[in-house]
Amino acid sequence: MAWWIWIVLGLALLSFELFVPLDFYFVFMGLAGITTGALVAVGVLPAVWVEWVVFGILSIIYLFFFRKKLLRHFVKEGD
């Protein structure tokens, strides 16, 4: 896929989180989409199937490492 499609997909996922709050799941998918778009633009990813695999792996990595920190920052105890 073209690099700009990944960027648009990432931005769409980020904006979707604004309208449908789902505890930041789409934020990390959006960041993964933007990162994948940047990697495609640089020419690092050779095939479309690799792009999708990288997108999935980055989504899981971002979710695993950053979601709890983000939730702690935005959600207060007792809310």
C-alpha positions in Angstrom: 0.0 0.0 0.0 1.1 3.6 -0.5 2.7 5.2 2.5 0.0 8.0 2.7 -2.8 5.4 3.0 -1.2 4.1 6.2 -0.9 7.7 7.5 -4.5 8.4 6.7 -5.6 5.1 8.3 -3.5 6.0 11.4 -5.1 9.4 11.7 -8.6 8.0 11.2 -8.0 5.5 14.0 -6.7 8.3 16.3 -9.7 10.4 15.5 -12.1 7.5 16.0 -10.8 7.2 19.6 -12.0 10.8 20.1 -15.6 10.0 19.2 -15.8 6.5 20.6 -13.8 6.3 23.8 -12.6 2.7 24.2 -9.8 3.0 26.7 -7.1 4.0 24.2 -7.2 0.8 22.0 -7.5 2.8 18.8 -4.8 5.3 19.8 -2.2 2.6 19.7 -3.5 1.1 16.4 -3.4 4.7 15.0 0.2 5.1 16.1 1.1 1.8 14.6 -0.5 2.9 11.3 1.4 6.1 11.3 4.7 4.3 12.1 4.0 1.7 9.4 3.4 4.6 6.9 6.7 6.2 7.9 8.5 2.9 7.4 6.9 2.4 4.0 7.8 6.0 3.0 11.4 5.3 3.9 11.3 2.0 1.9 12.1 -0.4 4.7 9.1 -2.7 4.2 9.4 -4.8 1.0 5.9 -6.2 0.6 2.3 -5.5 1.5 2.0 -8.6 3.7 5.1 -7.4 5.6 3.4 -4.0 6.1 0.3 -5.7 7.7 2.4 -7.9 9.9 4.5 -4.9 11.1 1.2 -3.0 11.7 -0.2 -5.8 13.8 3.1 -6.3 15.8 3.5 -2.6 16.4 -0.1 -2.3 17.6 0.4 -5.1 20.1 3.8 -3.7 21.3 2.4 -0.2 21.7 -0.6 -1.5 23.5 1.4 -3.7 25.8 4.0 -1.2 26.8 2.1 2.1 26.9 -1.6 1.5 27.7 -1.3 1.1 31.5 0.8 4.3 31.7 -1.6 6.2 29.6 -4.6 5.0 31.6 -2.9 5.9 34.9 -2.3 9.3 33.6 -5.8 10.0 32.4 -8.0 7.9 34.8 -8.0 8.9 38.4 -8.8 6.5 41.3 -12.4 6.5 42.2 -13.7 7.7 38.8 
